[in-house]
Amino acid sequence: MLRNLTLSVLRYERVKTTEAKAKEVRLFVDRMINLGKDGSLGARRRALAWLPEPVIVEKVFTDLAIRWPDRRSGYLRLTHLGRRVGDSAPQMLITDLAIRWPDRRSGYLRLTHLGRRVGDSAPQMLMELVPGPEKPTAEKAEAVEETKPRRRLALPRRRAAANKDEAKAETNAKSAAKATAPKKKTAKGAAT
């Protein structure tokens, strides 16, 4: 179980698991990255004995080993996430320390409240990276100048709307005519 979790952490660099597993797997990931820093044939064979996929071992020895030249341990960040709905086990997010928060120039993080979870009513948030504004370059400025302005087409009005307006005008004219016309007085029983 810990081998597979170590493999997942090294592959995805971001895994959600329980607190106990997260604290245990941290030691194994540190050991694998230190073997990658060693870089010897014996270290590679020990890593291959623990990790079942050679592609991940190659990633450890090439990419992950050079990320922290001066660090000897503590390559992961553990973040508490709350409790799991089914059995109320404490959850943690394991992330690589090389994953950095973006600065304002490259974008910003937008937090959106999604509501509360059913089991333990913990608030759920959505965190998304919004890209920063693009700086216009000389090529983009020329492209904007070259584009032709859009022509607005004069579209005829819809017939239904025109008919409604005409009908409204007619009713207004009739009501005005009735109001201004003099009323005839007739006697009861007189023929008109």
N, C-alpha and C positions, 0 to 999 in steps of 0.2 A: 504494500500500500504506500509506504513512504518512498519507494523507488518511483512509482508512477506519479506521485505528487511532486517529487523532485524534478522529474522529467517535464511535467506540465509547467512548473514554475520557470524552468530554464527555456522552455519553448515559447510560452506566451508572455512571460515576464509580468503577468498580472493574473492572480488566481484568487477565488473566493472559497474559503474553507472554514472549518471550525477552529476555535482558539488553540486547542491542544495540538491539533495537527500542524497548525501554522508555526507554533513555537518549536515543534520537533523538526519540521522540515527545514527550518532556517539553518540548523547545524549542517545538514547534508548539502544544502546549496552552497554554503560557505566552503565546505570541504571540496566540492567539485570545482568551484572557481579558483581555489588555491592550487588544485592540481593543474588547472589550465595555466595558471601563472608559472608553475614549475616548468611545464613544457617538455619534460623528458619523455622518453619512450615508456619508462616504467609508470610514470604518472598517467600517460595516455591509456595504458593497459588497465590500470586501476579504475579509471573513469569508465572505460568500456565494460569492465566487470560490473559496475554499479548501474550505469545507464544502458538500457537495451538498444538505443538507436544511435548509430554512428554519426548521423547528421547533427544531432544535438551535441555530441562530444566534439565534433568539429567546430560548432558554434562556440562552445565553451573555450576551446583552445585558441580560437582566432579572434572572435569578437568580444566576448565577455572578459577575457583575461586582460585585455589592454584598456578596458574602461577605467579601472582603478589601479594605477601603477603604485600608489603609495599606501593603499589600504590593505589590511590583512584579514579583516572580517567585517561583518555588518553590512552586507551588500543588499539587504532587503529592508523594506519598510513595512511594518505591520500596522494596519489601521482597523480599529473596532468598527463594526457595522451594526451592532445591535444583536437581537436574538432571532433564531430561526422560528418560523411559524409552527411547524409540526411538533418539535420536541423542546423548544425553547433553549436550544444550544447556542452559546455565544459564537457569533460569526466574526471572521476577520478577513481583510483584504490584504493579500501579499503582493507588493509591487516592488519593482526594481528601483534602486536609488537613482539610476541614470535617468529615469523618467522625471523630468522637471516640469514645474508649473510654468506655463507660458507668461511672457511679460505683455504689457499693454500694447506694445508696438506690433506684436505678431497676432494679437487678438485678445479676447477675454473669455472668462468662463461665465456662463449664464446658468443660474440655479432656478429651477422651476419646481414649485410645490405640487406634487401629484395627489396628495390626499393622505389618508392614514391606512395602514395595513390592517387587515381584518383580525388576525390572531392576537397581536399584542398592541395594536393601535399605535405603532411607531410611525412617525412621519416619513413619507417617501419623497425623495427629492430626485430630480433629473438634472445632471450636470452635463452641459454640452459646451464645446469650444466654438466660439463665434470668431470667424477670421477677422483680422483687422482691416482697415481701409487700405485699398491699393494706392500706391503713389503713382501718379501719372508720369509716364516716361515720354520721351520725345516722339517715339514711334506712335504711341497711343494718341498723343495730342494731334499729330498729323492725320491719323486715321479719323479722328473726330471731325477735323476740318474738312476732310475729303467727302464725308458722308453727306448725301443730299438730304435736305429737310423733308419730312413726310408731308405729302399733300393730303389735305383734308377733303374728302369727297362730300359734296352736298347731297345727302340722301333724302329722297322724298319721305314725307311723314307717313306714318302708318295710316291706312284708310280707316281703321276702326277708331283711332284717336281723332281723325278729322271728322268722321261722321258724328262722334259724340259731341265735338265742339259745335258742329252745325246744328245738331238737335237741341243743344243747350241754348244756342242763340235764338232759334225759332221759338222755344218755349218762353224765353225771356221777352221776345217781341210780342207774343200773344198775350202774356200776362200784363204787359205794359198797355196793350191796346184795350184790354178789358177794363183796366183801371181808368183809362181816360174816356171811354165811351159812355154817353149819358144813358141812364136807365129809363126804360119805358114803364110808365105806370098804367096798369090795366085794371079794369074793374072786375070784380068777381063774376065769373060766368060769362064774360064777354069773349067773343071769338076773336082770335088774333090772326 
